[in-house]
Amino acid sequence: MGADLGDVVDRMLLAAYEVLFNKKNWHSYDSARRDAWTPVEGPLDASGGWFVRQHETPLMKAQFYDPYGVYPLNLAAQGLRLGDDNFWPSSGPLHTTVHQGQMTVIPAAELAIISGD
C-alpha cells in the first residue's frame, strides 16, 4: 500500500505547506492566497511527475526501491549481492517495472497557477 500512496502523500504535503504559508485570511472559508512562498521543486501530479522552478537549483533526493517497488533499498547494507546487471539484488522477479516520472521546469509565475489547483 505504501508504494501506491507515495506520490499522493508527497502532493498532499506540498498542498499543506502551500496553505500554511500562503493562506491570506485565516479562520475563513475563502481561498484567497498571498504570494509569500513558492516551492523550488515538488510533485506535479499523482502519476509521479515532478516540477522544478525555472532558474533554481533543486535539492533532489532519490530513494531506490526493491524490484517490487515496495521496500527501500539500502545500497550500503552488508552482504547485499547485486545481480548480473549490477543494479538490482539477485533475488526477486527476473523483470521489474521501473517507476518512470517526468521532470518539468516551470516559470514561477505559472507555478502559482498550478499550485493553486
C-alpha positions in Angstrom: 0.0 0.0 0.0 2.9 2.4 0.8 4.2 2.1 -2.8 0.8 3.1 -4.1 0.5 6.1 -1.9 4.0 7.6 -2.1 3.3 10.1 -4.9 -0.1 11.1 -3.4 1.4 11.7 0.0 4.1 13.9 -1.5 1.5 16.0 -3.2 -0.6 16.3 0.0 2.4 17.6 1.9 3.1 20.2 -0.8 -0.5 21.3 -0.6 -0.4 21.6 3.2 2.8 23.7 3.0 1.1 25.9 0.4 -1.9 26.5 2.6 0.2 27.1 5.7 2.5 29.7 4.1 0.1 31.3 1.6 -3.4 31.4 3.1 -4.4 35.1 3.3 -7.5 35.0 5.6 -7.3 32.5 8.4 -10.5 31.4 10.2 -12.5 31.9 7.0 -13.6 29.5 4.2 -12.3 31.6 1.3 -9.5 30.5 -0.9 -7.6 33.9 -1.1 -3.9 33.5 -1.2 -0.9 35.7 -0.8 2.4 35.3 -2.6 4.7 34.5 0.4 6.1 31.1 -0.6 6.7 29.3 -3.9 8.3 25.8 -3.8 11.5 25.3 -5.7 10.6 21.6 -6.5 7.9 19.2 -5.7 5.4 16.7 -7.0 3.4 17.9 -10.0 0.8 15.3 -10.2 -0.2 11.9 -8.7 1.3 10.0 -11.6 4.9 10.7 -10.4 5.8 13.8 -12.3 7.9 16.4 -10.5 8.5 20.1 -11.2 11.5 22.4 -10.8 11.0 26.2 -10.7 12.9 27.8 -13.6 16.3 29.3 -12.8 16.5 27.5 -9.4 18.9 24.7 -8.3 16.8 21.9 -6.7 17.9 19.7 -3.8 16.6 16.4 -5.1 16.8 13.3 -3.1 16.1 9.9 -4.6 15.2 6.6 -2.9 15.8 3.3 -4.7 13.3 0.5 -4.0 13.3 -3.2 -4.3 12.2 -4.8 -7.6 8.7 -4.9 -6.3 8.7 -1.1 -5.7 7.7 -1.5 -2.1 10.7 -1.6 0.3 13.5 1.0 0.3 16.8 -0.4 -1.0 19.9 0.3 1.2 22.9 0.1 -1.2 25.2 0.3 1.8 23.8 -2.8 3.5 26.2 -5.6 4.5 26.0 -8.7 2.3 23.9 -7.1 -0.5 24.5 -9.1 -3.6 23.9 -7.2 -6.8 22.5 -9.0 -9.8 24.2 -9.5 -13.2 23.2 -6.0 -14.3 24.9 -4.6 -11.2 21.8 -2.8 -10.0 19.0 -5.0 -8.6 19.6 -7.6 -6.0 19.8 -11.1 -7.4 16.6 -12.2 -5.6 13.1 -11.2 -6.7 11.5 -11.3 -10.1 13.6 -11.5 -13.3 11.9 -8.5 -14.6 10.8 -5.4 -12.8 8.8 -2.3 -13.7 10.7 0.9 -13.3 8.7 3.8 -12.0 9.0 6.4 -14.7 8.4 10.0 -13.9 8.8 13.3 -15.7 10.6 16.4 -14.5 9.1 19.7 -15.7 10.7 23.1 -15.5 8.1 25.7 -14.7 8.5 29.5 -14.5 7.5 30.8 -11.1 4.6 32.8 -12.5 3.0 29.6 -13.9 3.8 27.6 -10.8 1.4 29.9 -8.7 -1.4 28.8 -11.1 -0.5 25.1 -10.8 -0.1 25.0 -7.0 -3.5 26.8 -6.6 -5.4 23.8 -8.1 
